[in-house]
Amino acid sequence: DNPAAAAAQAPAKKGKKPQMHAAKPLYSFSGHQTEGFAMDWSRTVRGRLATGDCNGNIHVWNPRDGGGDGAWNVDLRSYAAHTDSVEDIQWSPTEATVSRPVPSTRRFEYGT
């Protein structure tokens, strides 16, 4: 009963290639100046995300009020507790503002 789903499952006509449409991201953030792989969702604050990059920067993301539009408030000031690459990050399971980055040196450093 869904025409869009039926069209997506329909075989392509001979001689015609199916058209692919690039999906636009819901939100883009340019605060990380280099690649990064560290990210963790907060267990105590719904929608809060921390991301870390190879320059040692950590940014905290919070959904905007209303939340349904995919928009975020991201603090442009990074938490730079160290200068090593942030390889992993983990929120405290009980405290809303405490996270633990894991830099490439493998030292644990607590910060807010």
C-alpha positions in Angstrom: 0.0 0.0 0.0 3.1 2.3 0.2 3.8 3.6 -3.3 7.3 4.8 -2.4 8.3 1.4 -1.0 6.8 -0.3 -4.1 8.8 2.0 -6.4 12.0 1.2 -4.4 11.5 -2.5 -4.8 10.4 -2.4 -8.5 13.0 -3.7 -10.9 14.8 -1.1 -13.1 13.6 -0.8 -16.7 15.9 -2.2 -19.3 18.4 0.3 -20.5 17.9 2.7 -17.6 20.0 2.9 -14.5 18.2 3.6 -11.3 18.7 7.1 -10.1 20.5 7.5 -6.8 19.9 10.6 -4.7 22.5 11.7 -2.1 21.0 12.0 1.3 21.7 15.3 3.1 23.0 15.1 6.6 20.6 16.1 9.3 23.3 18.3 10.9 26.9 19.2 10.1 29.5 20.3 12.6 32.8 21.8 11.5 34.4 22.2 15.0 36.6 19.2 14.8 39.6 20.3 12.6 40.8 16.7 12.1 39.3 13.3 11.9 38.1 11.5 15.0 36.6 8.3 16.0 35.8 8.7 19.7 32.1 9.1 20.6 29.7 8.1 23.3 26.1 8.8 24.2 25.4 9.9 27.8 23.4 7.4 29.8 22.2 10.1 32.2 21.2 12.9 29.9 19.0 12.0 27.0 20.5 12.9 23.6 23.9 14.2 24.9 26.8 13.1 22.9 30.6 13.5 23.3 33.0 13.3 20.3 36.8 13.4 20.3 39.3 13.9 17.5 43.0 13.1 16.7 44.0 16.6 18.0 42.8 15.9 21.5 39.7 18.0 21.3 36.4 16.9 22.8 33.0 18.5 22.0 29.8 17.9 23.8 26.6 17.9 21.7 23.1 18.5 23.1 19.8 18.3 21.1 18.1 21.7 20.7 14.9 22.3 22.6 12.1 20.7 20.8 14.5 18.0 19.6 12.5 16.8 16.6 14.3 18.8 13.9 17.7 17.0 14.1 19.4 20.3 15.2 22.1 20.3 17.9 23.8 22.8 20.3 27.5 22.0 20.1 29.9 23.9 22.3 32.5 25.3 19.9 35.0 25.5 22.7 36.5 22.1 23.0 37.6 20.4 26.2 41.3 20.0 25.7 42.5 18.2 28.8 45.5 16.8 26.9 47.2 17.1 23.6 47.1 13.4 22.5 44.7 11.9 20.1 41.4 10.9 21.8 41.0 7.2 20.9 37.9 6.6 22.9 35.6 8.4 25.3 33.1 7.2 27.9 30.5 9.1 29.9 30.2 8.4 33.6 27.3 6.0 34.1 26.1 8.0 37.1 27.2 11.6 36.7 25.8 13.9 33.9 28.9 16.0 33.4 31.8 13.6 33.8 33.4 11.8 30.9 36.7 9.8 30.6 38.7 10.3 27.4 41.2 7.6 26.5 44.2 9.3 24.7 46.7 7.4 22.6 49.0 7.4 25.6 46.5 5.1 27.3 46.4 7.4 30.4 43.0 7.9 31.9 42.1 11.5 32.7 38.9 12.6 34.2 37.3 15.9 33.2 34.0 17.7 32.8 
